[in-house]
Amino acid sequence: MVHRKKTPLYVYAISLISIVVFVTCVAIVLITVARKPKEPSVQPRSMTYFGSMCSLNLFEDGTQELYNALFYRLEQIDAEFDTKKVSSDISQINEAAGNHAVEVNDDIIYVLSRALSYAELSNGLFDPTIAPITNLWNIGTDEAHLPNQRYITANLPLVDYRDVVIDGKTVFLKREGMALDLGAIVKGFATDELCKILKERGVKKAIIDLGGNIYVYGKKLDDEPWYVGIKNPEDTGGDPAVVLPLKECSIVTSGVYERFFYQSGKRYHHIFDTKTGYPLETNLLSATVICSSSIDADALSTLVFILGIDAGIDLLDRMDGVSGIFIEDNHEITATESLKGLLESPTYKYKTIRYK
């Protein structure tokens, strides 16, 4: 299991005037079609937060002031949750582990509470205290390597969401050496926060892409759907594996090809098994979750990837308005019954689509 994501996406806005936003390190292709849109007075903007390229397209509602407000909010959230910044709230909590509680702001309390609820739901398969393990591997950095088994064995007992105490506005990690990493959920929270601003400002339509967390916001002309393409895990620069039409929602994908390294001919990816301290052994290449809440889609995309197709779909089916798409290494696609009849594959390898 891991807590650093997300899935690469790029967004096509196709019309009489085409705006194409290419985002590197993305896992979903978003194809948008609109008829006779107005020429935007301010072009879409991108900046780096959460270690990812974050891109916003507000179409004709974009103004410099509004873009500035949105990116300022992202900067705030990034500063609060960045484990690499010693001044961040998360770093302060980790530094005080086993010693004392730390008072934090409402953002931390909310996101950590949601992460702990998913940890409880999954009996620890999703666990925000995974940092002692992910810090050993350093996947996604130039220092990625296979740790010595004795370090994994020593750090594994520190991964236990039940030893996180929230009391009012304070957070306490019960044991020294424990550490939080909310990277598997914070971009979903940030996406939802941007949607709040868009709603307050009366924005009609927008595309939010926070380095793998996509939100298609509002409606296009004639109420046409947004067309979303899930990346081909074996050819991220080629045609998508599958395409489907969607209304306003969040789309988040987790996959083994997002961040990984090879050692002795074996690929080690960034989604960890909290029981072993090693990257999860699975035949899945990716899992995508679609729902109205991006913080839920963010957490669930990792969780159902770990659970696998059968258990993952069982979980999604118990939730209102949540759908999922799974891609296996045998090129089969399995989706929740709620998406039946909507999926099409432009790629010959992914012609087998099942619904459960």
Protein Blocks (a to p, Z undefined) as FASTA:
>chain_A
ZZbdcdddddddddfbdcddddehiabdcddddehiacdfbdcddddeehiacdddekjm
bcfklmmmmmmmmmmmmmmmmmkbmkbmklmmmmmgokaccdddfklmmmmmmmmmmmmm
nnomaccklmmmmmmnogoiakbccddfklmmmmmmmncfklpccehjaccdfbghiacd
fklmmmmmmmmmmmmmmmmnopabdcddehhiacdehjdehhiacddddddfklmkbccf
bdcdddddddddddfklpccdeehiacdfbdcfknopacddfbfbdcdddfblklmmmmm
mmmmmnommlmmmmmmmpghiacddddfkopacddfklgokaccfbfklmpccdZZ
